[in-house]
């Protein structure tokens, strides 16, 4: 599995797929987001919250 595992938690702050699995992404993951507006909004909200808390200017300045 490649990608930024610090940022993306599968099903929570994003969706993870196997590298090169374009068919799986289009058939499964993308269709899931298209067909489930509630999931789409909650994943986006949690991802934004995580970025804001872990990578804010204040947090970055403390490092």
C-alpha positions in Angstrom: 0.0 0.0 0.0 1.4 3.4 -0.9 0.4 6.9 -0.2 0.3 9.0 2.9 -0.9 6.7 5.7 -0.6 9.5 8.2 -3.4 11.4 6.4 -5.7 8.8 5.0 -7.5 6.3 7.2 -9.5 4.0 4.9 -13.2 4.7 5.2 -12.6 7.5 7.8 -10.7 10.3 6.1 -10.5 8.8 2.7 -10.6 5.6 0.7 -7.5 3.5 0.0 -7.0 1.2 -3.0 -4.3 -1.0 -4.3 -1.8 0.9 -6.5 -2.8 0.5 -10.2 -6.3 -0.8 -9.4 -8.1 1.6 -11.6 -11.0 -0.7 -12.3 -11.5 -1.4 -8.6 -11.4 2.3 -7.9 -13.9 3.2 -10.5 -16.2 0.2 -9.9 -16.1 0.1 -6.1 -14.7 3.1 -4.3 -15.8 5.9 -6.6 -19.3 4.3 -7.0 -19.6 4.2 -3.2 -18.9 7.9 -2.9 -21.2 8.8 -5.8 -24.1 6.7 -4.4 -23.7 7.6 -0.7 -23.9 11.4 -0.1 -23.8 10.9 3.7 -20.5 8.9 3.5 -19.1 11.5 1.0 -19.8 14.4 3.4 -18.6 12.6 6.5 -15.3 11.5 5.0 -14.7 15.0 3.7 -15.6 16.5 7.0 -13.3 14.2 9.0 -10.5 14.7 6.5 -10.8 18.5 6.8 -10.9 18.3 10.6 -7.8 16.1 10.7 -5.8 18.5 8.4 -6.9 21.5 10.4 -5.8 20.0 13.7 -2.6 18.3 12.6 -1.3 20.8 10.1 -2.5 24.2 11.3 0.0 27.1 11.4 -0.1 26.9 15.2 0.6 23.1 15.3 3.4 23.4 12.7 5.0 26.3 14.6 5.3 24.1 17.7 7.3 21.5 15.9 
